[in-house]
Amino acid sequence: MSNEKNWALFGCGVIAHEMAEAMKKTGRHPYAIWNRTKEKALKFQEEYGLEKVYDTPEELLSDPDIDIVYITTPHNTHIEYAVAALKAGKHVLCEKSIFLNYAELMEAESIAKSQDLVLAEAMTIFHMPLYKKLLKRLSHGDFGPVNLITLNFGSYKVYDMKNRFFNKDLAGGAMLDIGVYALSLARIFLKSSPEEFKSIMKKAPSGSDENSATVLMNPDGQMVTMMLSMHSKQPKRAVISCDKCYVEIMEYPRADKAKIVWTETGETEEISEGNTSDALSYEIIDMEKAVSGDKEIMRLTDTTDVMRLMTGIRLDWGYFYDGENAENIFYPE
């Protein structure tokens, strides 16, 4: 498969390497890169055969041959780079969490719409074939209506308050780092976005959100429970409870298998679709489809609903990052 679109990367950390490997799998390669430390960018270029390394973001964005910019830098830098890329006429795929808050997303969405560009979050759940298969079966009535979704996601991160997982200056904390996966999964299986919630949070020594428990409900009466932790190991487990069955999904950010337990008989059905190892390849393929015209495939509406929820929950906690306050992170559409 030929490289139909030229991709440029901001940042060359772990996820950038994973994306470059995924591009190789799909017959593509990154075209250009910028990184704060140029030596790392040059090593990345040598490893993956990029054509160009740029000294500044501005130089990269002025290259007319670049179609898509993939942003992999820390959360608190996303809005600056995304806005600059969109204003330069580039499509943007941004690592999760796409931005810090709802207001930032509204700003970037407005620019993307005015420029007729694709703005999307690199949310693996939206692109895994397993979820597309489950959603198709749900729409056909196989499972009956969804009543309750139960979500767990806990990582044991050693206390290091300078690490991005706990560092508030880098927008650390469980909600933006792992809660975004849980809420994204919930959103695609719900009829409508939750509007009611109750949530409690325990802070890490740095002040970042370490543990939280949240219950949500949408206007259709569907409920979600979510337990997150950055300092306690939990299974990445999702249970979608319906009338006719429940669906259990382990390692749900990049899942390729699910178990269905049928209500009436108690029998178990195992299903599989896609491959966990190809998660980023699915993102790449869908992003290029979006750039070619199928914008809905990137599910920006769901990203917007999730960001609205995360921002609302943080507002309820009274939890803000540098430069944020109750007036500037969340405003009505």
N, C-alpha and C positions, 0 to 999 in steps of 0.2 A: 504494500500500500504506500503510495507516495505521500509526502508531507504536503498536504493541501494548504495548511495555515502555518504561518511563522509565529512561534511562541517565544516570548521573552520572560525571564524569571527575575523577580526581585527577591534576593536572598538565596543562599545556597546551603541551608541547614539540612537536617535529616529528611524532611518531607520533600525538599527540592530534589534530593538524590533519588528518593522513591519515585517522584514524578518523571525524572529523566529516564529511569529504568523502565517505567511504564510506557513512555514514549517509544523507546527502543522496541518493546514488545509489539507495539501497534504500527511499526514501520515509520516512525517519526523520530525527530530529535529536536531538542531545544535549539533555537536559533541564536539567542543572545541572552546576556545576563548582566545584572548589576548587583554588587554586594558591597556593604560598607567597608569590608576589608578586601582590597583588590586581590591580594595574594591568594585568598581562598577562591575567588572567582576564576583566577587563572588556572588553578588546579582543577576546578570544576570543568572549565573549558577543555583542558587536556584530557580529562577522563571521559567526557561525553561528546567531544568533537563539535562544540559550538563554533559558530562562525565569528561571533563578536563578543567582546567584553567591553563594557562601558565604564567610564570613570565616575559618572554621575547619573542619577535618574533622569535628569533633563535631557542629557545626550541620548540615552536609550529611547526616550519617548519621542524624540525628534526624528527617529529612523522611520521613514515611510514604509519600509518593508515589513514592519512588525504588525501583526494582526491582533494577537491576544497577549495580554500581560497576566502572568500568574504571580500573585503576591503571597510570599511565604514568611514575611517578616513578623515580629511580635504584634499582638493584637492592637496595641496602642498606636502603631504606625499605619494601620490599614487605611484609615480614612484619608490621610494625607496622600498616600501613593495612589489609592483608587481614584480619588478626585482628579489628581494630576493626569493619570492615564486616560480617564474618560474625556477630560478636556482636550487631550491630545488626539482624540479620535480612536482610542484603542478599546477593544472589548476587554473585560476584566473578569478573571476567575480568582477569587480571594479565599485564602484558607479560613477555616472556621476558627473562632467565631468571626463572621464577616466584618463586623465593627463592634465598638464598645456598647453602643446604645441605639435606640430606635431613631433618635433625631439624626444621628450620623447616617443611618441607612436611608432615611427620607431624603437627605441632602444628595447622597450619591445616586439614588433612584431617579431623582428629578433630572440630574445631569444626563444619566444614561438614556432616559426617555427623550429628552430634548435632542440628543445626538443620534437617536435610533441605534443604540449600542446594547450589547448584552452585558449585564452585570449579574454575577452569580457567586454563590458560596460553594466552596469545594466540600460539599456534604456527601460523603460516600453513600449514605443511606438512600439518597434520592436516585441513585443510579445502579444499585445492585440488582441483578436480574431476579433474585429471590423475592424482593419486595414487589417488583412489578408483577410477578406471578401471583403472589398472595393477594395483592390489590385487585387483580383480575378475578380471582376466585371470590373474593368478598363482593365485588360488584355484581357477580352472577348469582349471589344469594347462597353460595355454598355453606357459609359459616353462620348465616343469620346476622342480625345487627350486632355491632360492637357495643358493649356495655361498660367495660372497665379495662384500662390498660395499666399494668404494674411494671415499673421500671427501676432497675438498680444499676448503679455504675460507681464503683469505688476502686481507687488506686492507692496503694501504700507508697507515698512519696516521703523519703527521709526528710526531716526538717532541715531545710536550708533556705533561710528567708531571702537570700539573694537569687535563688533559682526562680525561673519564670512561673513555676507552679504556685509559688507563695508570694512572689514579689509584686506588691500593688503598683509599683512604678511601671511594671511591664504588664499590667492588667491581669495579674495572676488570680487564681481562685477556681473553684470547682464549677461554678455556673457557666462561665464562658468557655472553659476548657472541655468539660465533659457533659455538662447539662444540655448543651446545644445538641448533642447527639440524641439524648433521651427525648427531648422535646420535639426534635425533628421527626423521630420515629412515631411518636404519638400523633403528631399533626397529620401525617399522611394517612393514618387509619381513622381519623375522626371526621365526622360530617362537617363540623364547624370548629372554629378556634375557641378554646376556653376563654371565658370572660370572668369567671369567679375563681379565686384561689385563696388558700391559707398556707403560709410558709413560715418556717423557723430556721434559723441559721446559727451555727457556732463558728467563731472566728479562729484562725490560726494565730500564733504569736505575732505575725507580721500585720495582722488586721485583715488579711484576705479571707474569703469565705472558704472554710475548710470542710464543714459538713452542713448539709441542709436536708430538710424533709418538706415536701410540698404536695398538696392535694389540689387538683384543678377540676373544674366542671364547665362544659360548654352549654349553650342554649338548648341543645338537644338532649341534655341530661346525661351525656357520656362523661365518665369520670376518669381521671388519671392520678396515680400516685407515683412519686419520684423521690428516691433516696440517693443522694450524692455524697461522695467523700474523696478528699485528696490525701487522707492519712489513715484510711482503713480499707483493707482489701475487701471487695465485694465481687460477685460474678457480674459480668456485663449481661444481664438477663432481662428480657422483655416477655411479658405474658399479656396476650390480647384475648380478653374473655368475651365470648359471644354467646348467643342463645344455643347454637348447635354444637359448640366446641370451644376449647381454648387452644391458642397457638403459642407455643413456647419457642423463643429464639435466644440462643446463647451467642455471646461475642457479637452482639448485634450491629456495631458500627460497620463491619464488613462481612456480614453473615452470608453463608451460602447454603445453610441447612435450617430446617425448622421441624418441630414436632407438633402434630395436631392430635389432641385427645378429644374424642367424640363424646358428647354429653350422654346420649341415649345408651350407647353400648360400652363405653369406657375403652374402646379399642383405640390403638395408636397408629397414626399414619406419619411416616417420615417422608419429607420432601426435600429436594435439593435443586438448586438452579444457580448457574454461574460458578465462579471460583473466587474465594477470598483473595487469593494472590493477584487477581486482576482488577481489584477495586478501583485503582486510579486509572487504569485503562478505560474502564467504563465511563469515568468522569471526562476523560479527554475526548472520547468519541461523542458523548452527548453534548459537550461544550461546542465542538465543531459543528454538530447538527444545529445547535442554537444559533451560532454565527451565520449559518447558511439559511436561517429563516425560521426554524422550529424553536422559538424562544421559550415556550412553555415547558419544554423538557427539563429546564434547569430549576423549575419550581420556585421562582423568586417570590411568589405570593406566599408560599409556605415559609420561606426564609423570613419574610416580613412578619408573619404571624408569630414565629418563634422569637424573633428579636423583640417584638412588642411584649411578649410574655416575660422574657428574661429581664427586660428593662423595668417592667411593672413590678416584678418580684423584688428586684434590687431596690427600687424606690420604696417599696413597703418595708424592706429591711433598714432603710436609711443608709445604704451602702453605696459609696461613690468612689470613682477613681479621680486622679488628679485632674482638675479643671472641670469636673462635673458638679452639678448641684440639682436640686429638685426641679428647677425651672428650665434647665437646658438639656436634659437627657430624654424627656418624654413630653411630647406635645400632641394634641389631637390632629388628626389628618384634616 
